[in-house]
């Protein structure tokens, strides 16, 4: 495989935005320019996701309020799903609703049982403006729904209720990163 063919190789690692940052809590704008700046953003998203050891990352998590996310995520059969979606729309969420562990690079080190559908379909475009349809099951379906939530201005903690929500918010308030609002290891 050529060196340049790996996603993120040409990207730069950017600081992650953390819970409480306004960019995470506002809906992102549609992408209208499918030029080199968008391609560079996707490379930066991959580089940042890999550096943080994540399986998905939305553009607003690095401070860009645009409807773009990347993923490198297995499903429950351990099949790897690698790609990106520009202007994604969650067009289908079905199957069983399951509570499963969910974390987020914008809430580092925290996790909570979150209810998600175990099947999801997202439609959108590639960086070249070509239509794309991504179907996910199991853990990958959870990832697709999670990233679409980010682009709508939400984080997984918004889906929690009762003691689960209180616990995660309490843990977030006490986390070392809550003071400076930068992820561990970031400037």
Steps between C-alpha positions, in 0.01 A plus 500: 500500500636844411600724791258777396201267465444465874239745628643766726861466383492849351291643784600679815385411847279775639393565861172336596211712623359376828162487669379852569660654190223689315601353160392155627153623593391674180384341173770494232465666160467318168817475292465693173863502377633156403852630432846446643415656838238230559747226401754647745236509776422131445873419520526699824196316640659162428837605644336635817271196539792258469720703737220492760434129436137557404268323257319810374539877504273787397634831367361706789712291739803680355324836488370493142119543502448309173296187431787252450611192690753220458494145631719194533274274700427128526152356508398217732639243252839679520474625140688829465313800354726784385381822341358848527163663434437862403155648572379174655135432568393216725230358274431180690543384858332174585531151628529450871559782742792398717675664792873466451819663618573824320786742534612809314828672421340824623440339842834317535509209741124497562244241392133431561236252391317679218195378308546479122346308212708207379444585132563835332527644150668832422493672163724785392793574273873436462755782497462499120124555526407144400192353675574239767276273707644334811318218677606390846402236749594447863789712625543667160131604501564655842798690355297637207223623731755648743677701227171625352399615849822704520419679176153583633658660809474210744723270699413156631451639852197689364330165439549384858240537771481453876798369690701422184483864391577632849796265535659592165453874555645471852799305364548756222497788749772326706714388204846658472421619148191692620718776644687589184251364245770328297541127465781328690829542317373797298648851521 
